[in-house]
């Protein structure tokens, strides 16, 4: 994996962990009532989708190792361009059910040292 790819994966991991931390011990009702929380979660998903789009551009092989990567990029597009169509309960389901799986895949990819990493033996 390229160093640039690892950077994008790290961006995905950081944004995803931020979402999980911000939503821990929260419910859908909490999410619906808290506009700032919704905006923060949406922004993190925008970052995840953009990082994955850029990863696909520079390292398609690595991007394809992420389940439904094209749908994740599409979700980012909805957040940015079709925000009025956004369903908050859908976002919440993604937080609860799909984000943990995405982060597990990203974590596994990040355990592979990038090409050019001088720290590996």
Helices and strands as residue ranges (DSSP letters): H 3-23, H 28-33, H 35-58, H 60-63, H 69-81, G 83-85, H 88-93, I 94-98, H 99-110
